[in-house]
Amino acid sequence: MKKITAIGLVVLPLLLASCGEDFLNQTDPTKVNVDLFYKNEAQAKQALNGVYAQLQSITNTAYLAGEFQTDNTTIDLNPSDRGGAGGWEAFEFSTVNSGNGEIAAIWNNYYATLYNANLTLERIADADIPETPKKEIEGQLKFLRAYLYFNLVQYFGDVVIVTSTFAVPEPTFELTRSPQADVWAQIEKDLKEAVALLPEKYASSGDKGRATKGAALSLLGKAYLTTKKYPDAISTLKEVTKLGYTLNANYADNFDPAPAKKNGPESIFEIQYQGDNDLGEQSNFQYVFAPRVSKGAVTGFSAGANGGRNSPTNDMIAAYEAGDLRKDLSLKTSFTLDGKVYPVPYVSKYNYPHTIVQRTNTNWPVLRYSDVLLMLAESINEQTGPTAEAADYLNQVRKRAGLAASKATGKADFRAAVLKERRVELAFENHRWFDLKRTKTPGEWAAFMNAHGAAERAKPTVDRGNVPFNSTDYVFTENEYLLPVPAPQILINAKLTQNPGY
């Protein structure tokens, strides 16, 4: 029988197109009948690659939640085109509602990807696949499912847990949101199983970029940190330190798409992209984040439309200490066009040469070793206070940035030092919103963001071209600690409840 998605809004084809790197360059099985597929290792890997490919769509707009709705970034606003005001701009100005199309896209893309992950897990159980590759495929799928739920539970709170597919549509209209505790339990279960199934490294160089044991351990440690299970976070993250990861000597190497540097020694898990061709697997963050009127001054191609999104705020720019080697790589405060200097800041850490307009090669980092070190520093501090061991993990990251050892003393000071270090080390990598939520109550978060909003209203980072602020712009309330459940989903299934305040 025909398969449908678990949520009921989007009916998927079997698979999406193949993804970028070598391990994703496979024949597209999109049109193959589900009952004739999943018969052998090659087909199972093609199905797995389809799940990886879907992560690109999810990641292309992840900055909306991860950075836009924080104090890190703002908008190079277009006074003559207000078409985005009800969509992506709402994340910046705290005016998101349940009818927002970007919210619907987040929900749909995540559950569409979960459907394909679940379908592949079901089908490979009886497929003719040797034991080792079958375990690796299963481990990758469980890691990916956990990663999807790790984000979903922080976006929406209680969410629908689906770990299987449905042969008929009726059961999907009975699904309800599970409590956050159950979602975290599912995440932990999947990641523990993934740790047992995944290799530290893959035998084939063509598999570089796939999820590994280190990725599963790192995400599990982050899940423990987020749920304040500090002893578990410490023991789990310490396992990652034994797997051979190291900090790149040069911070920029983490983002350089050159073949010799992509998925390098600090990389634990990245969303893979491949540009400079017409295969449709390219990234374009360089264009999305470039100032609107910069033409080719930032991207190198005057023909490419620039988004003006995710502009570093005044506060973000000021967060870097003097001499921090990461600042000039991560952002620029102006650009020059036709001899004129425009004081518009922009994210530059994804800007590298490419040969075709709008088709860049840059991956998106999800887990880096520096993240693991800073999580260890945070977990130890929360458990026992700022020990010498915790300080060492923090200072390894600072040393690479050209900074002196932290002088923070006391649990509260050290906590603030780690959070600040995470802000600049992981800037514009979609960690900030989760970090703020993890370290603040809803009330504290709302007060923090309202102070940021007041500063932006008083002195906008980027000139607004005489477009006034609305009375609701930058007014944060505790309920916005979570995103609203998309209104169309509740229309489809009345048993899905809405988050308070929406």
Helices and strands as residue ranges (DSSP letters): G 22-24, G 34-36, H 41-60, H 63-63, I 64-68, E 73-74, H 89-93, H 101-124, H 131-156, G 170-174, H 180-197, G 205-207, H 213-226, H 230-240, G 251-254, E 267-271, H 285-288, G 292-294, H 296-299, E 311-312, H 314-318, H 326-330, E 331-332, E 335-337, E 340-342, E 346-347, E 364-368, H 369-384, H 388-400, H 411-425, H 432-439, H 442-458, G 478-481, H 487-492
